[in-house]
Amino acid sequence: MGESERVIAARGLRCPMPLLYAKRALAEAAPGDVFELIGTDVASIADIERFVRRSGGDFAMVKQLDDYYRIRIAAEQPQPK
């Protein structure tokens, strides 16, 4: 259960690209992996949150700055045996 911190650059990209970047990162992530998506398209935040939660991941808005936002996303945690 390694926690690798990754940054996904989505600045300047419009929906659906930030969502597609988040989907790809979750598909490639190991359980418990954490990454941060940095983007500028505020409209994509709700789509990313919905997708991450439906996928069993953890979504947390980290910071909204003047011209961009940072979202922390964690892949689904492994189930205890």
C-alpha positions as CSV (number, residue, x, y, z in Angstrom):
1,M,0.0,0.0,0.0
2,G,2.4,2.7,-1.2
3,E,1.4,6.3,-1.2
4,S,2.9,7.8,-4.3
5,E,2.3,11.5,-4.7
6,R,1.8,12.5,-8.3
7,V,0.9,15.9,-9.8
8,I,-1.3,16.1,-12.9
9,A,-1.0,19.3,-14.8
10,A,-4.4,20.3,-16.4
11,R,-4.0,24.1,-16.5
12,G,-5.5,25.6,-19.6
13,L,-7.4,22.5,-20.5
14,R,-11.2,22.6,-20.8
15,C,-13.7,20.0,-19.9
16,P,-13.6,17.0,-20.5
17,M,-9.7,16.9,-20.5
18,P,-9.1,17.4,-16.7
19,L,-11.7,14.6,-16.1
20,L,-10.0,12.3,-18.6
21,Y,-6.6,13.0,-17.0
22,A,-8.1,12.1,-13.6
23,K,-9.7,8.9,-15.0
24,R,-6.4,7.8,-16.5
25,A,-4.5,8.5,-13.3
26,L,-7.1,6.4,-11.3
27,A,-6.9,3.6,-13.8
28,E,-3.1,3.5,-13.5
29,A,-3.0,4.0,-9.7
30,A,-2.4,1.3,-7.1
31,P,-4.7,1.2,-4.1
32,G,-3.9,4.0,-1.7
33,D,-2.0,6.1,-4.3
34,V,-2.5,9.8,-4.0
35,F,-2.3,12.5,-6.6
36,E,-3.1,16.1,-7.1
37,L,-4.7,17.6,-10.2
38,I,-4.0,21.2,-10.9
39,G,-6.4,22.9,-13.3
40,T,-8.1,26.1,-14.4
41,D,-11.5,24.8,-15.7
42,V,-13.8,25.2,-12.7
43,A,-16.6,23.5,-14.6
44,S,-14.8,20.2,-14.4
45,I,-14.5,20.1,-10.6
46,A,-18.0,18.6,-10.1
47,D,-17.4,16.0,-12.8
48,I,-14.1,14.9,-11.4
49,E,-15.6,14.7,-7.9
50,R,-18.5,12.6,-9.1
51,F,-16.3,10.2,-11.0
52,V,-13.8,9.8,-8.1
53,R,-16.5,9.1,-5.6
54,R,-18.2,6.6,-7.8
55,S,-14.9,4.8,-8.4
56,G,-14.4,4.4,-4.6
57,G,-11.7,7.0,-4.4
58,D,-11.3,10.0,-2.1
59,F,-11.8,13.5,-3.4
60,A,-10.8,16.6,-1.5
61,M,-10.5,20.2,-2.8
62,V,-7.1,21.3,-1.6
63,K,-7.0,24.9,-2.6
64,Q,-8.8,27.4,-4.9
65,L,-6.4,30.1,-5.9
66,D,-6.9,33.1,-8.1
67,D,-6.3,31.5,-11.5
68,Y,-6.2,27.8,-10.7
69,Y,-7.4,25.1,-8.4
70,R,-5.8,22.0,-6.8
71,I,-7.6,18.8,-6.1
72,R,-6.3,15.9,-4.0
73,I,-7.4,12.5,-5.2
74,A,-6.7,9.2,-3.6
75,A,-7.3,5.8,-5.3
76,E,-9.5,3.3,-3.6
77,Q,-8.1,1.9,-0.4
78,P,-7.4,-1.8,-0.3
79,Q,-10.0,-3.8,1.5
80,P,-8.9,-5.5,4.8
81,K,-8.7,-9.3,4.6
